[in-house]
Amino acid sequence: MFEIGQLTRLPLGYVGESNTRRIEIDMSAWLECFPGATIVVEAVRPDLTKYIAATDMENGILKWVVSAGEVRLAGKGYAQIAAVDLDTGSQYRSRVVQTIIADSLDDFTTEVLDDIDPANAWVNRVLKAAEIAAESRDAAAESAELAKQAADESGFMQFEIGDDGRLYYYRTNNVDIMFEIEEGRLMVYEQA
């Protein structure tokens, strides 16, 4: 555990880790001076991307579980802790401290994991099936939209035998057309 007044650097872990490192910082001295303040960790990754770290506070201890996104690049970053009074907007800040993300064998690919853990291979197959299903859903939606556009452009045809025994044809412009066979010929009438 780190003391807020003694903080100079924070080792965040190794590239590729996810939710395995928990950094704990004793904030009790600050909370005595700033009761009710919200404690925030502002961080900068080695690629200079700024973010607010997801943290929890428990019994005066700030707990920061480092996510995969926070350790995706090896190198040195920075962090600063702030106590913020949300009512007044006043802030008290720590010194800027260096964060360190150590290099690892980050090219440890899914194929290697599949060989080691059959469950991982199963999960990857499920994820791939979900991806294919999503692509199929999108393709079906696109096909439905194209069919709708074609119907709107050319009209649809619907045939129905009316109560009078005649065959009716409907179009999208709502004009009814009646067909009859008279003396061996097909007769077409537009209904008003």
N, C-alpha and C positions, 0 to 999 in steps of 0.2 A: 504494500500500500504506500502511496505517495502522500506527502503533506503538501498542502497548497503553497505554503511559504517557502518550501525547499525545492520546488519543482524547477528543473532545468531542461530535462529531456524526457521523452516518452517513447519507449519501444512499442510500436504497434503490432509487430509480428512479422510474418513472412508472406511474400507474394503468394497468392492462391489460397490462403487460409480464409475461413469464413465462420464468424461467430464463435471462435474458439478462445480468443484472447479477451480477458476482462481487465480493464484498467480501473483501479479504485483509487480515489483521491479523497483524503479527509478534508472536508470543507467546514468542519465545525467552528473553526476560528472565524471564518467569514460569516457564517450564519448567526453567530453571536452578535457581530457588528451590524449585520443586515438581515434581521429576522424577516421571514416572509419573502425574501428575494428569490427570483427564479435564476437558477444557475444554468449557464449556456456554455457549450464548448464550440468555439469557432475554429475550424481547421482548414489547412491548405495542403492538398496532396503534392507530391513531387512535380506533377505537371502543372502546378499553380492553380488548380481548380479549387475554389473555395466552397465550403459547405458547413452546415451546422450538424454536429454529431448527435446521433440519437443516444440519449443518456437517461438514467433514472437516478433518483436521490432516495437513499434509505438510511435513516438514522444518522444524518450528517455526512454520509459517504456518497460521493458521486460515483456512479457505476457506468462505465462505457464499454459495451460489448462491441468490439471492432468487426465491422462487416467486410465482406469480400470486396465491395466497391472501394472501401477505404484503403485496402492493401493490394490493389491490383497492379501498382507500379512500384518497383524498388527505388529507394532513394530517401532523400531528406525532405521533410515538409515542416509545417509549423502548426502550432495550436495556441490558442489564448482562451482563458476561461474568464467569463464575465458574470458578475452578480447584477441582475437587472431588477429594479423595482418597477413593476408593470403599472403601478398607479401614478408614479411621478415621472417615470422614464429615466431616472438616474441610473448610472452604471458604475460599477467598480471593476477594474480589469487586472488580471495577472500580467506578469511579464510574458512576452512571446517566448514559447519554448519550442525546441526542435523535436520533431517526430521522426522516427526512423522506421523504415520498412525494409527489412532484409530481403535479399534476393533468394530465390529458391528455384527448383527445377519446375518452372511454371509451364513447360511444355509437356507435362504429365497428362497425356491426352485421354479422352474417353475410351479409346480402343484399349489402352493399357489397363484402365480401370475395369473394363469389361472382362479382361482375362483374369484379373485378380478377384473380382466380386461378381458372380453371376446375377445377383440382385441388381447391380448397376446396369448390366446389359438389359435386363427386363425393363427397368425404369426408362432407359434410353429408347427401347422399342415402343413403349407406351407413349412417350413424348413424341416420337416420330409419327406414330399413328394419329395422335391428336393434331399434329401439324398437317398431315395429309387430309384429315377430316375437315380441318378449317379451310384448307385450299379447295376441297370439293364443295364445301358450303358456299364459299365465295364464287366459285365457278357456276354453281347452280343459280345463285342470285343474279349473276351477270346474264346467264342464259334467259332467266325469267324476264329480266328487264328488256333484253333484246326482243323476246317474243312479244312483250307488251307494246314495244315501239312499233314492231311490224304490224301488229293488229290495229294499232291506232292509225297507222299510215294507210293500210289497205282495207280495214274493216274486218270484222269477223263474220262468219256465216253460222247461222243456227237454223236448223230445219225443225219444224214442228207440225204435227197434224192437228188442225183446229177442231173445235166442237162441231163444225159443219162438215167435217170429213175432208177438207181441203188441206193441201200441203202449203205451209207458210215458210217463208225465208226471211230472216231478220238480219239487218246490217247495223253497224255501230252508229250510223246517222239516224237511227230509229225510224227509218222508212220501211214499212212492211211491204213485202212483195208476195203475191199469191201465184202459185203455179197450178194449172189445171191441164188435164189432157182432154182435148176435145177432138173427136174424130181422128184420133191417132196423132194429133199434133200437140206439142207442149205450148201452152199459152201462159204468158207472164203478165200479171196485172199489178200495178202499184196501188196499194191501199192508201186512202187519204186519212 
